[in-house]
């Protein structure tokens, strides 16, 4: 098995992506589902602590890249949760 040594997601590619709010501004389907799932997502203090601890690690996951379409149930259920993380 060959393991890729470098990510194909360069800093330039990452920077050209949309923020969660920018993505919401462009969706054409399931807006109500995105908004509902965002509104109903609540992170516990333990969740927030865990995310902060992970992001503070050297080489930790300080950024999230999501690839998805607004018609996909996994996206309109899961992406709003990721949208809550940086708050």
Protein Blocks (a to p, Z undefined) as FASTA:
>chain_A
ZZdfbdfbdfklmmmmccfklmmmmpcghklmmmmmmmmpccdfklmmmmmmmmmpghia
fbccddddfklmklmmmmmmmmmmmZZ
